């Protein structure tokens, strides 16, 4: 099953790649930026943290739906078992 990447995932990966490239260039001394631009990677990191929180929330909602489905399925199976037992004893 393949899942397509949405625009927010793509934006987060671009932000992450930008931080890595910026850190490499800054370490090598190629980039000498003004102080205001020094904080750009921090903003990108905050965005990525928010992206991860959103992803975790999405997974939590999916897990809750799966648990509800499991509980409903168990309940339905138990009802079928009860009906089978009742029908079995009626036929005896």
C-alpha positions in Angstrom: 0.0 0.0 0.0 1.6 3.3 -1.0 0.6 6.5 0.6 1.1 9.8 -1.2 2.9 12.6 0.5 0.8 15.6 1.2 1.9 19.2 0.9 2.6 19.6 4.7 4.9 16.5 4.7 6.8 17.9 1.7 7.1 21.3 3.4 8.4 19.7 6.6 11.0 17.7 4.6 12.1 20.8 2.8 12.5 22.6 6.2 14.5 19.7 7.6 16.8 19.6 4.5 17.2 23.4 4.7 18.4 23.1 8.3 20.9 20.4 7.5 22.3 22.4 4.5 22.4 25.6 6.5 24.3 23.9 9.4 26.8 22.4 7.0 27.4 25.7 5.2 27.5 27.6 8.5 30.1 25.1 10.0 32.3 25.4 6.9 32.2 29.2 7.2 30.6 29.7 3.8 27.6 31.5 5.2 27.9 34.6 7.3 24.4 35.7 8.0 22.9 38.6 10.0 21.5 37.8 13.4 17.9 37.8 12.2 18.6 35.0 9.8 20.4 33.1 12.5 17.0 32.2 13.9 15.6 30.8 10.7 16.6 27.2 11.5 15.0 27.5 14.9 11.7 28.6 13.3 12.0 25.6 10.9 12.6 23.3 13.8 9.5 24.6 15.6 7.5 23.9 12.4 8.9 20.4 12.2 8.0 19.8 15.9 4.4 21.0 15.2 4.3 18.7 12.2 5.3 15.7 14.3 2.7 16.6 16.9 0.1 16.7 14.2 1.2 13.3 12.9 1.1 11.8 16.4 -2.4 13.1 16.9 -3.5 11.6 13.5 -2.0 8.2 14.5 -3.8 8.4 17.9 -7.1 9.1 16.2 -6.6 6.2 13.8 -5.7 3.9 16.7 -8.8 4.9 18.6 -10.9 4.1 15.5 -9.2 0.7 15.3 -9.9 0.0 19.0 -13.5 0.9 18.5 -13.7 -1.4 15.5 -12.1 -4.2 17.4 -14.6 -3.8 20.3 -17.5 -3.8 18.0 -16.2 -6.9 16.2 -15.7 -8.8 19.5 -19.3 -7.9 20.5 -20.7 -9.1 17.2 -18.8 -12.4 17.4 -20.0 -12.9 21.0 -23.6 -12.3 19.8 -23.2 -14.9 17.0 -21.7 -17.4 19.5 -24.6 -16.9 21.9 -27.2 -17.3 19.0 -25.4 -20.5 17.9 -25.5 -21.9 21.4 -29.2 -21.1 21.8 -30.0 -22.6 18.5 -28.0 -25.7 19.3 -29.9 -26.3 22.6 -33.3 -25.7 20.9 -32.5 -28.5 18.4 -31.7 -31.0 21.1 
